[in-house]
């Protein structure tokens, strides 16, 4: 029997069961927020697009969509085949901020879902700066909750199926209590959503921070974190 990590990205995360429902929840959150804000989505920019799945959750098909992705597990090839009949849907490989070149193009909204935690920390500000320069209205972000009791339970479940990063015992303790500066940073490992909210606030105005899928619970008690950020018109910050 193969471990989960041996399967492709879509099969691992979106094929069936509770894991699929949890991962689709971020797209349902995006869909609900777009409806709530009633903002234009004619031109959409996405960082970390994989196969362009987010397009299916927009209120109407965009007139132009530009997606960037590191192309792990061949996501861009899937996207180009999936959307080959629409020449206005463009997918480009991007592994460093310099490759995220949109020139003078501007977009109604930008999307970045379950991506910022995977970026080298020293590059996050550059990516966010590029998104800020190109976004006219809103940036929608989802990131994982990797601290607190929810993280601990999630870690144990993943460990049972061989689909988790290795933590020293002391690192597991510090990650659980949110003392992430004591944990070696490596993608999900050492990631703290509060730090990322603060980073985003350096480039955008934070409008909302919500947990999902149980949006009525505090963010820290949820599987993931959703963030609505608006184009900044004056300097300021957000206290997480």
LOZAKE-933671 format. One record per atom (N, C-alpha, C): y, x, z; atom name; residue number from 1. Coordinates in steps of 0.2 Angstrom, whole numbers, m for minus. Example, Ala and Ser with C-alpha at 12.3 -4.5 7.8 and 13.67 -1.06 7.14 Angstrom:
<rs>
> py;px;pz;at;i
> m28;66;39;N;1 .
> m22;62;39;CA;1 .
> m16;66;39;C;1 .
> m11;64;35;N;2 .
> m5;68;36;CA;2 .
> 0;64;39;C;2 .
</rs>
This chain:
<rs>
> py;px;pz;at;i
> m6;4;0;N;1 .
> 0;0;0;CA;1 .
> 6;4;0;C;1 .
> 11;3;m5;N;2 .
> 17;7;m5;CA;2 .
> 22;5;1;C;2 .
> 26;10;3;N;3 .
> 31;8;8;CA;3 .
> 37;6;4;C;3 .
> 41;2;7;N;4 .
> 47;m1;4;CA;4 .
> 51;4;0;C;4 .
> 52;10;3;N;5 .
> 56;15;0;CA;5 .
> 54;17;m7;C;5 .
> 47;15;m9;N;6 .
> 45;18;m15;CA;6 .
> 47;13;m21;C;6 .
> 49;7;m19;N;7 .
> 51;2;m24;CA;7 .
> 58;3;m27;C;7 .
> 60;0;m32;N;8 .
> 67;0;m35;CA;8 .
> 71;m4;m30;C;8 .
> 78;m2;m32;N;9 .
> 83;m5;m27;CA;9 .
> 83;m13;m27;C;9 .
> 83;m16;m33;N;10 .
> 83;m23;m33;CA;10 .
> 77;m26;m30;C;10 .
> 71;m23;m31;N;11 .
> 65;m25;m28;CA;11 .
> 65;m25;m21;C;11 .
> 68;m19;m18;N;12 .
> 68;m18;m11;CA;12 .
> 72;m23;m7;C;12 .
> 78;m24;m10;N;13 .
> 84;m28;m7;CA;13 .
> 84;m35;m9;C;13 .
> 82;m37;m15;N;14 .
> 84;m44;m17;CA;14 .
> 78;m48;m19;C;14 .
> 72;m45;m18;N;15 .
> 66;m49;m21;CA;15 .
> 64;m55;m17;C;15 .
> 64;m55;m11;N;16 .
> 61;m61;m7;CA;16 .
> 62;m59;1;C;16 .
> 61;m64;5;N;17 .
> 61;m64;12;CA;17 .
> 68;m63;15;C;17 .
> 68;m62;22;N;18 .
> 74;m61;26;CA;18 .
> 78;m56;23;C;18 .
> 76;m50;21;N;19 .
> 80;m44;19;CA;19 .
> 84;m47;13;C;19 .
> 81;m50;8;N;20 .
> 84;m53;2;CA;20 .
> 90;m57;4;C;20 .
> 89;m62;9;N;21 .
> 94;m67;11;CA;21 .
> 100;m63;14;C;21 .
> 98;m58;18;N;22 .
> 104;m54;21;CA;22 .
> 108;m50;16;C;22 .
> 105;m47;11;N;23 .
> 109;m44;6;CA;23 .
> 112;m48;1;C;23 .
> 110;m54;0;N;24 .
> 113;m59;m4;CA;24 .
> 119;m62;0;C;24 .
> 119;m62;6;N;25 .
> 124;m65;10;CA;25 .
> 131;m62;9;C;25 .
> 131;m55;7;N;26 .
> 138;m52;6;CA;26 .
> 141;m55;m1;C;26 .
> 137;m57;m5;N;27 .
> 139;m60;m12;CA;27 .
> 141;m67;m10;C;27 .
> 138;m70;m6;N;28 .
> 140;m77;m4;CA;28 .
> 147;m77;0;C;28 .
> 147;m72;4;N;29 .
> 154;m71;7;CA;29 .
> 159;m70;2;C;29 .
> 158;m65;m2;N;30 .
> 163;m64;m8;CA;30 .
> 165;m71;m11;C;30 .
> 160;m74;m13;N;31 .
> 161;m81;m17;CA;31 .
> 166;m85;m12;C;31 .
> 164;m86;m6;N;32 .
> 168;m91;m2;CA;32 .
> 175;m88;m1;C;32 .
> 176;m82;0;N;33 .
> 183;m79;1;CA;33 .
> 187;m80;m5;C;33 .
> 184;m79;m11;N;34 .
> 188;m80;m17;CA;34 .
> 190;m87;m18;C;34 .
> 185;m92;m16;N;35 .
> 187;m99;m16;CA;35 .
> 193;m101;m11;C;35 .
> 192;m98;m5;N;36 .
> 197;m99;0;CA;36 .
> 204;m96;m2;C;36 .
> 204;m91;m5;N;37 .
> 211;m88;m7;CA;37 .
> 213;m90;m14;C;37 .
> 209;m93;m18;N;38 .
> 211;m96;m24;CA;38 .
> 215;m90;m29;C;38 .
> 212;m84;m28;N;39 .
> 216;m79;m32;CA;39 .
> 213;m78;m39;C;39 .
> 217;m75;m43;N;40 .
> 215;m74;m50;CA;40 .
> 209;m69;m50;C;40 .
> 205;m70;m55;N;41 .
> 199;m65;m56;CA;41 .
> 198;m64;m63;C;41 .
> 204;m64;m67;N;42 .
> 203;m62;m74;CA;42 .
> 201;m55;m76;C;42 .
> 204;m51;m72;N;43 .
> 203;m43;m72;CA;43 .
> 200;m41;m66;C;43 .
> 194;m38;m66;N;44 .
> 191;m36;m60;CA;44 .
> 188;m29;m60;C;44 .
> 190;m25;m55;N;45 .
> 187;m18;m54;CA;45 .
> 182;m18;m48;C;45 .
> 177;m15;m49;N;46 .
> 172;m14;m44;CA;46 .
> 170;m7;m43;C;46 .
> 170;m4;m37;N;47 .
> 167;2;m35;CA;47 .
> 160;1;m32;C;47 .
> 155;4;m35;N;48 .
> 148;3;m32;CA;48 .
> 145;m3;m35;C;48 .
> 146;m4;m42;N;49 .
> 144;m10;m45;CA;49 .
> 136;m11;m46;C;49 .
> 133;m5;m46;N;50 .
> 125;m5;m48;CA;50 .
> 124;m9;m54;C;50 .
> 121;m15;m54;N;51 .
> 120;m19;m60;CA;51 .
> 125;m24;m62;C;51 .
> 131;m24;m58;N;52 .
> 136;m29;m60;CA;52 .
> 134;m36;m57;C;52 .
> 130;m36;m51;N;53 .
> 128;m42;m48;CA;53 .
> 134;m47;m46;C;53 .
> 139;m44;m44;N;54 .
> 145;m47;m41;CA;54 .
> 148;m52;m46;C;54 .
> 147;m50;m53;N;55 .
> 150;m55;m58;CA;55 .
> 147;m62;m57;C;55 .
> 141;m63;m55;N;56 .
> 138;m69;m55;CA;56 .
> 141;m73;m49;C;56 .
> 145;m70;m45;N;57 .
> 148;m74;m39;CA;57 .
> 155;m75;m39;C;57 .
> 158;m73;m45;N;58 .
> 165;m74;m46;CA;58 .
> 166;m82;m48;C;58 .
> 172;m85;m47;N;59 .
> 173;m92;m48;CA;59 .
> 172;m93;m55;C;59 .
> 175;m89;m60;N;60 .
> 174;m90;m67;CA;60 .
> 173;m83;m70;C;60 .
> 169;m82;m75;N;61 .
> 168;m76;m78;CA;61 .
> 175;m72;m80;C;61 .
> 175;m66;m78;N;62 .
> 182;m62;m79;CA;62 .
> 182;m61;m86;C;62 .
> 189;m60;m88;N;63 .
> 190;m58;m95;CA;63 .
> 189;m51;m96;C;63 .
> 190;m47;m91;N;64 .
> 188;m40;m91;CA;64 .
> 186;m38;m85;C;64 .
> 180;m34;m85;N;65 .
> 177;m31;m79;CA;65 .
> 176;m24;m80;C;65 .
> 178;m20;m75;N;66 .
> 176;m12;m75;CA;66 .
> 173;m10;m69;C;66 .
> 167;m8;m70;N;67 .
> 162;m6;m64;CA;67 .
> 161;1;m64;C;67 .
> 162;5;m58;N;68 .
> 160;12;m57;CA;68 .
> 154;12;m53;C;68 .
> 150;17;m54;N;69 .
> 144;18;m50;CA;69 .
> 141;25;m50;C;69 .
> 138;27;m45;N;70 .
> 135;34;m45;CA;70 .
> 128;34;m49;C;70 .
> 126;28;m51;N;71 .
> 120;27;m55;CA;71 .
> 114;29;m52;C;71 .
> 113;28;m45;N;72 .
> 107;29;m42;CA;72 .
> 102;24;m44;C;72 .
> 96;27;m45;N;73 .
> 90;22;m47;CA;73 .
> 92;18;m54;C;73 .
> 96;21;m58;N;74 .
> 97;18;m65;CA;74 .
> 101;12;m65;C;74 .
> 105;11;m60;N;75 .
> 109;4;m60;CA;75 .
> 113;3;m66;C;75 .
> 116;8;m68;N;76 .
> 121;7;m74;CA;76 .
> 117;5;m80;C;76 .
> 111;8;m81;N;77 .
> 107;6;m87;CA;77 .
> 105;m1;m87;C;77 .
> 103;m4;m81;N;78 .
> 102;m11;m80;CA;78 .
> 108;m15;m81;C;78 .
> 114;m13;m79;N;79 .
> 120;m17;m80;CA;79 .
> 121;m17;m87;C;79 .
> 121;m11;m91;N;80 .
> 123;m11;m98;CA;80 .
> 118;m16;m102;C;80 .
> 112;m16;m100;N;81 .
> 107;m20;m104;CA;81 .
> 108;m28;m102;C;81 .
> 110;m29;m96;N;82 .
> 111;m36;m93;CA;82 .
> 117;m39;m96;C;82 .
> 122;m35;m97;N;83 .
> 129;m38;m99;CA;83 .
> 130;m35;m106;C;83 .
> 125;m33;m110;N;84 .
> 127;m30;m117;CA;84 .
> 130;m35;m122;C;84 .
> 130;m42;m121;N;85 .
> 133;m46;m125;CA;85 .
> 140;m47;m124;C;85 .
> 143;m44;m119;N;86 .
> 150;m45;m117;CA;86 .
> 153;m38;m118;C;86 .
> 157;m37;m123;N;87 .
> 160;m30;m124;CA;87 .
> 166;m29;m119;C;87 .
> 168;m34;m115;N;88 .
> 174;m33;m111;CA;88 .
> 171;m31;m104;C;88 .
> 165;m30;m103;N;89 .
> 162;m28;m97;CA;89 .
> 159;m21;m97;C;89 .
> 163;m17;m94;N;90 .
> 162;m9;m95;CA;90 .
> 159;m6;m89;C;90 .
> 154;m2;m89;N;91 .
> 151;1;m84;CA;91 .
> 151;9;m85;C;91 .
> 154;12;m80;N;92 .
> 155;20;m80;CA;92 .
> 152;23;m74;C;92 .
> 149;29;m76;N;93 .
> 146;33;m70;CA;93 .
> 152;37;m66;C;93 .
> 151;37;m60;N;94 .
> 157;40;m56;CA;94 .
> 153;43;m49;C;94 .
> 154;49;m49;N;95 .
> 151;53;m43;CA;95 .
> 156;56;m39;C;95 .
> 162;57;m41;N;96 .
> 168;60;m38;CA;96 .
> 174;56;m39;C;96 .
> 179;56;m35;N;97 .
> 185;52;m36;CA;97 .
> 188;53;m43;C;97 .
> 188;59;m45;N;98 .
> 192;61;m52;CA;98 .
> 189;57;m58;C;98 .
> 182;55;m57;N;99 .
> 179;51;m62;CA;99 .
> 181;44;m63;C;99 .
> 184;42;m57;N;100 .
> 187;35;m57;CA;100 .
> 194;34;m60;C;100 .
> 194;35;m66;N;101 .
> 200;35;m70;CA;101 .
> 201;29;m74;C;101 .
> 206;25;m72;N;102 .
> 208;19;m75;CA;102 .
> 215;19;m79;C;102 .
> 218;25;m79;N;103 .
> 224;25;m82;CA;103 .
> 229;20;m79;C;103 .
> 233;17;m84;N;104 .
> 238;12;m82;CA;104 .
> 235;5;m81;C;104 .
> 229;4;m81;N;105 .
> 226;m3;m81;CA;105 .
> 227;m5;m74;C;105 .
> 228;m12;m73;N;106 .
> 229;m15;m67;CA;106 .
> 224;m21;m67;C;106 .
> 222;m23;m60;N;107 .
> 216;m28;m59;CA;107 .
> 219;m33;m54;C;107 .
> 217;m39;m55;N;108 .
> 219;m44;m51;CA;108 .
> 215;m43;m44;C;108 .
> 209;m41;m44;N;109 .
> 205;m40;m38;CA;109 .
> 201;m34;m39;C;109 .
> 199;m31;m33;N;110 .
> 194;m25;m33;CA;110 .
> 189;m27;m28;C;110 .
> 183;m25;m29;N;111 .
> 177;m26;m25;CA;111 .
> 174;m19;m24;C;111 .
> 172;m19;m17;N;112 .
> 168;m13;m15;CA;112 .
> 163;m15;m10;C;112 .
> 156;m16;m12;N;113 .
> 152;m19;m7;CA;113 .
> 146;m14;m6;C;113 .
> 145;m12;1;N;114 .
> 140;m8;3;CA;114 .
> 140;m1;m1;C;114 .
> 146;2;m1;N;115 .
> 147;8;m5;CA;115 .
> 150;13;m1;C;115 .
> 155;11;3;N;116 .
> 160;16;6;CA;116 .
> 156;20;11;C;116 .
> 150;17;14;N;117 .
> 146;21;19;CA;117 .
> 142;27;16;C;117 .
> 141;26;9;N;118 .
> 137;31;6;CA;118 .
> 142;37;3;C;118 .
> 148;36;3;N;119 .
> 152;41;0;CA;119 .
> 153;47;5;C;119 .
> 154;53;3;N;120 .
> 156;59;7;CA;120 .
> 162;57;11;C;120 .
> 163;58;17;N;121 .
> 169;55;21;CA;121 .
> 175;58;18;C;121 .
> 175;65;16;N;122 .
> 181;68;14;CA;122 .
> 184;65;7;C;122 .
> 180;61;4;N;123 .
> 182;58;m3;CA;123 .
> 184;50;m2;C;123 .
> 183;47;4;N;124 .
> 184;40;5;CA;124 .
> 192;39;3;C;124 .
> 196;43;6;N;125 .
> 203;41;5;CA;125 .
> 205;42;m2;C;125 .
> 203;46;m6;N;126 .
> 204;47;m13;CA;126 .
> 202;41;m17;C;126 .
> 196;38;m15;N;127 .
> 193;32;m19;CA;127 .
> 198;26;m17;C;127 .
> 199;25;m10;N;128 .
> 203;20;m8;CA;128 .
> 210;20;m11;C;128 .
> 213;26;m12;N;129 .
> 220;27;m15;CA;129 .
> 220;25;m22;C;129 .
> 214;26;m26;N;130 .
> 214;24;m33;CA;130 .
> 213;17;m33;C;130 .
> 209;14;m29;N;131 .
> 209;6;m29;CA;131 .
> 215;3;m27;C;131 .
> 219;6;m23;N;132 .
> 226;3;m21;CA;132 .
> 230;4;m27;C;132 .
> 230;9;m30;N;133 .
> 235;10;m36;CA;133 .
> 233;5;m42;C;133 .
> 227;3;m42;N;134 .
> 225;m1;m48;CA;134 .
> 224;m9;m46;C;134 .
> 225;m11;m40;N;135 .
> 224;m18;m38;CA;135 .
> 230;m21;m37;C;135 .
> 231;m27;m40;N;136 .
> 237;m31;m39;CA;136 .
> 237;m36;m33;C;136 .
> 231;m38;m31;N;137 .
> 231;m43;m26;CA;137 .
> 227;m41;m20;C;137 .
> 220;m42;m21;N;138 .
> 216;m41;m15;CA;138 .
> 210;m36;m17;C;138 .
> 208;m33;m11;N;139 .
> 202;m29;m11;CA;139 .
> 197;m32;m7;C;139 .
> 191;m33;m9;N;140 .
> 186;m36;m5;CA;140 .
> 180;m31;m4;C;140 .
> 179;m29;3;N;141 .
> 174;m24;5;CA;141 .
> 169;m27;9;C;141 .
> 163;m25;9;N;142 .
> 158;m26;14;CA;142 .
> 155;m19;15;C;142 .
> 153;m18;22;N;143 .
> 150;m12;24;CA;143 .
> 145;m14;30;C;143 .
> 140;m10;31;N;144 .
> 135;m11;36;CA;144 .
> 138;m11;43;C;144 .
> 135;m14;48;N;145 .
> 136;m13;55;CA;145 .
> 131;m9;57;C;145 .
> 133;m3;59;N;146 .
> 128;3;61;CA;146 .
> 129;5;69;C;146 .
> 131;0;73;N;147 .
> 132;2;80;CA;147 .
> 130;m4;84;C;147 .
> 129;m4;90;N;148 .
> 127;m9;95;CA;148 .
> 120;m11;95;C;148 .
> 118;m17;98;N;149 .
> 111;m19;99;CA;149 .
> 108;m21;92;C;149 .
> 113;m24;88;N;150 .
> 110;m26;81;CA;150 .
> 108;m20;77;C;150 .
> 111;m14;77;N;151 .
> 109;m8;74;CA;151 .
> 103;m6;77;C;151 .
> 102;m6;83;N;152 .
> 96;m3;87;CA;152 .
> 90;m7;84;C;152 .
> 90;m14;84;N;153 .
> 85;m18;82;CA;153 .
> 83;m17;75;C;153 .
> 89;m16;70;N;154 .
> 88;m15;63;CA;154 .
> 84;m8;62;C;154 .
> 86;m3;66;N;155 .
> 83;3;66;CA;155 .
> 76;3;67;C;155 .
> 74;m1;72;N;156 .
> 67;m1;74;CA;156 .
> 63;m5;69;C;156 .
> 65;m10;66;N;157 .
> 62;m13;61;CA;157 .
> 61;m9;55;C;157 .
> 66;m6;53;N;158 .
> 66;m1;47;CA;158 .
> 61;5;48;C;158 .
> 61;7;54;N;159 .
> 56;13;56;CA;159 .
> 49;11;55;C;159 .
> 48;4;56;N;160 .
> 41;2;56;CA;160 .
> 38;2;49;C;160 .
> 43;1;44;N;161 .
> 41;1;37;CA;161 .
> 43;8;33;C;161 .
> 45;13;37;N;162 .
> 46;19;34;CA;162 .
> 53;19;30;C;162 .
> 58;15;31;N;163 .
> 64;14;27;CA;163 .
> 70;16;31;C;163 .
> 70;21;35;N;164 .
> 76;22;39;CA;164 .
> 77;30;39;C;164 .
> 83;32;41;N;165 .
> 85;39;42;CA;165 .
> 83;41;48;C;165 .
> 82;48;49;N;166 .
> 79;51;55;CA;166 .
> 85;52;60;C;166 .
> 84;50;66;N;167 .
> 89;51;71;CA;167 .
> 85;55;77;C;167 .
> 89;60;80;N;168 .
> 86;63;86;CA;168 .
> 87;57;91;C;168 .
> 84;58;97;N;169 .
> 84;53;102;CA;169 .
> 91;52;105;C;169 .
> 95;58;106;N;170 .
> 102;57;108;CA;170 .
> 106;54;103;C;170 .
> 105;55;96;N;171 .
> 109;52;91;CA;171 .
> 108;45;91;C;171 .
> 102;43;92;N;172 .
> 100;35;92;CA;172 .
> 104;32;98;C;172 .
> 104;35;103;N;173 .
> 108;33;109;CA;173 .
> 115;32;108;C;173 .
> 118;38;105;N;174 .
> 126;37;104;CA;174 .
> 127;33;98;C;174 .
> 123;32;93;N;175 .
> 124;27;88;CA;175 .
> 124;20;90;C;175 .
> 120;19;95;N;176 .
> 119;12;97;CA;176 .
> 125;10;102;C;176 .
> 128;15;105;N;177 .
> 134;13;110;CA;177 .
> 140;14;106;C;177 .
> 140;16;100;N;178 .
> 146;16;96;CA;178 .
> 150;23;96;C;178 .
> 146;28;100;N;179 .
> 149;35;101;CA;179 .
> 147;39;94;C;179 .
> 149;37;89;N;180 .
> 147;39;82;CA;180 .
> 149;47;81;C;180 .
> 155;49;84;N;181 .
> 157;56;83;CA;181 .
> 152;61;86;C;181 .
> 147;58;90;N;182 .
> 142;63;92;CA;182 .
> 135;63;88;C;182 .
> 136;59;82;N;183 .
> 130;59;77;CA;183 .
> 132;62;71;C;183 .
> 127;66;68;N;184 .
> 128;69;62;CA;184 .
> 129;64;56;C;184 .
> 135;64;53;N;185 .
> 136;59;47;CA;185 .
> 132;61;41;C;185 .
> 129;55;39;N;186 .
> 125;56;33;CA;186 .
> 123;49;30;C;186 .
> 128;46;26;N;187 .
> 127;39;23;CA;187 .
> 127;34;29;C;187 .
> 122;30;30;N;188 .
> 123;25;36;CA;188 .
> 123;29;43;C;188 .
> 120;35;43;N;189 .
> 119;38;49;CA;189 .
> 126;41;51;C;189 .
> 128;39;58;N;190 .
> 135;41;60;CA;190 .
> 140;37;58;C;190 .
> 139;31;54;N;191 .
> 144;27;51;CA;191 .
> 146;22;56;C;191 .
> 153;21;57;N;192 .
> 156;16;61;CA;192 .
> 161;12;57;C;192 .
> 159;5;57;N;193 .
> 164;1;53;CA;193 .
> 171;1;55;C;193 .
> 172;2;62;N;194 .
> 179;2;64;CA;194 .
> 183;7;61;C;194 .
> 180;13;61;N;195 .
> 183;19;58;CA;195 .
> 185;17;50;C;195 .
> 180;14;47;N;196 .
> 182;12;40;CA;196 .
> 187;7;39;C;196 .
> 187;2;44;N;197 .
> 193;m3;43;CA;197 .
> 200;1;44;C;197 .
> 200;6;49;N;198 .
> 206;10;50;CA;198 .
> 208;13;43;C;198 .
> 203;16;40;N;199 .
> 204;20;34;CA;199 .
> 207;16;29;C;199 .
> 204;10;28;N;200 .
> 206;5;23;CA;200 .
> 213;3;24;C;200 .
> 215;2;31;N;201 .
> 222;0;32;CA;201 .
> 227;6;31;C;201 .
> 225;12;29;N;202 .
> 230;17;27;CA;202 .
> 232;16;20;C;202 .
> 229;11;16;N;203 .
> 230;10;9;CA;203 .
> 232;3;7;C;203 .
> 229;m2;12;N;204 .
> 230;m9;11;CA;204 .
> 232;m12;17;C;204 .
> 234;m18;17;N;205 .
> 236;m23;23;CA;205 .
> 229;m26;24;C;205 .
> 226;m25;30;N;206 .
> 220;m29;32;CA;206 .
> 222;m36;33;C;206 .
> 219;m41;30;N;207 .
> 220;m48;31;CA;207 .
> 215;m51;35;C;207 .
> 208;m49;35;N;208 .
> 203;m52;39;CA;208 .
> 197;m47;39;C;208 .
> 194;m47;45;N;209 .
> 188;m43;46;CA;209 .
> 183;m48;49;C;209 .
> 177;m49;46;N;210 .
> 173;m54;48;CA;210 .
> 166;m51;48;C;210 .
> 161;m53;52;N;211 .
> 154;m52;52;CA;211 .
> 151;m57;47;C;211 .
> 145;m55;45;N;212 .
> 141;m59;40;CA;212 .
> 134;m57;42;C;212 .
> 129;m62;41;N;213 .
> 130;m69;38;CA;213 .
> 132;m74;43;C;213 .
> 132;m72;50;N;214 .
> 134;m77;55;CA;214 .
> 142;m76;56;C;214 .
> 146;m79;52;N;215 .
> 153;m78;52;CA;215 .
> 157;m80;58;C;215 .
> 154;m85;62;N;216 .
> 157;m87;68;CA;216 .
> 156;m82;74;C;216 .
> 151;m78;73;N;217 .
> 150;m73;79;CA;217 .
> 155;m67;78;C;217 .
> 156;m63;83;N;218 .
> 160;m57;82;CA;218 .
> 157;m52;77;C;218 .
> 161;m48;74;N;219 .
> 159;m43;69;CA;219 .
> 153;m39;71;C;219 .
> 154;m36;77;N;220 .
> 149;m32;80;CA;220 .
> 142;m35;81;C;220 .
> 142;m41;81;N;221 .
> 135;m45;83;CA;221 .
> 132;m47;76;C;221 .
> 134;m44;70;N;222 .
> 132;m46;64;CA;222 .
> 128;m41;60;C;222 .
> 125;m43;55;N;223 .
> 121;m38;51;CA;223 .
> 126;m33;47;C;223 .
> 132;m36;44;N;224 .
> 136;m33;40;CA;224 .
> 144;m35;42;C;224 .
> 148;m31;39;N;225 .
> 155;m33;40;CA;225 .
> 159;m34;33;C;225 .
> 163;m39;33;N;226 .
> 167;m41;27;CA;226 .
> 174;m40;29;C;226 .
> 178;m37;24;N;227 .
> 185;m35;25;CA;227 .
> 189;m38;19;C;227 .
> 194;m42;20;N;228 .
> 199;m44;15;CA;228 .
> 205;m39;16;C;228 .
> 207;m36;11;N;229 .
> 213;m31;11;CA;229 .
> 218;m33;6;C;229 .
> 224;m33;7;N;230 .
> 229;m35;2;CA;230 .
> 233;m29;0;C;230 .
> 235;m29;m6;N;231 .
> 240;m24;m9;CA;231 .
> 245;m23;m4;C;231 .
> 247;m16;m2;N;232 .
> 252;m15;3;CA;232 .
> 259;m15;m1;C;232 .
> 263;m18;3;N;233 .
> 270;m18;0;CA;233 .
> 275;m14;5;C;233 .
> 273;m12;11;N;234 .
> 277;m8;15;CA;234 .
> 272;m4;20;C;234 .
> 274;1;23;N;235 .
> 270;5;27;CA;235 .
> 268;2;33;C;235 .
> 262;4;36;N;236 .
> 259;1;42;CA;236 .
> 252;2;43;C;236 .
> 249;0;48;N;237 .
> 242;1;49;CA;237 .
> 239;m5;53;C;237 .
> 233;m4;54;N;238 .
> 229;m9;57;CA;238 .
> 225;m6;63;C;238 .
> 226;m9;69;N;239 .
> 222;m6;74;CA;239 .
> 215;m10;75;C;239 .
> 210;m6;74;N;240 .
> 203;m9;74;CA;240 .
> 201;m10;81;C;240 .
</rs>
